[in-house]
Amino acid sequence: MCGIAGFTAPGPEARSVLGRMTRALAHRGPDASGVFVDRGVALGHTRLAIIDLAGGAQPRVDRTTGDALVFNGEIYGYQALADELRNAGVVLRDRSDTEVLFQLIRRLGLPRAVERIDGMFAFAFRDGASGTLYLVRDRFGEKPLYWGHAQGRLVFASEVSALRCHPAFSTAGLDRQAAYGLLLLEYLPGSASGWSGIEKLEPGTILTFTHGSIGRERYWRPRIGGRQ
């Protein structure tokens, strides 16, 4: 299952905050946990080890370029993508789908890489060259991902309970309009999370956070009447 969490503009308490966030996700990944913090981003991961038990540790980071990834889920058919990368001269450090996703994004760029992958996933990728942070969710929203923007920071996590461990959202109140929608429809439509200031990333969506600005783009929609 695994859990991911993180935020931009980390301060001196970043590791302590990230520790609280990942502990809130421990039930999603009881086998291992890891954190990465630099001047631009703090990333945390809790792992349920299924693919490549010896490898697959996260966050996945290239300390030379600053590229960094935390990933929850599974990439279907990743072995074929791994062969494609090796044939192109890319050295893979282990046999995990995490490494395949990391290197595919670095080789093709994030938009093209997302077009190539199939699976159930939610991940965050920081482009070291531009400093841009991307949040991506799979086409049908099988894996959860919540986010909020406050005090100039983007904060995200696999569960609201972890996101609310960040000081910017520790006092987030219930969203009464969302509660009404839940009672009316028996589910939370759109990006509603049930908490004020916290949204769920919608399925098939890439969220981009760069220089304090947020962009959202649907990279996939279901085909209706022969059209996508």
Buried (B, 14 or more C-beta within 10 A) or exposed (E): BBBBBBBBBBEEEBEEBBBBBBBBBEEBBEEBBBBBBBEBBBBBBBBBBEBBEEBBBBBBBEEEEBBBBBBBBBBBEBEEBBEBBEEEEBEBEBBBBBBBBBBBBBBBEBEEBBEEBBBBBBBBBBBBEEBBBBBBBBBEBBBBBBBBBBEEBBBBBBBBEBBBBBBBBEEBEEBEEBEEBBEEEEEBEEBBBBBBBBBBBBBBBBBBBBEEEEEEEEBBEEEEEEEE
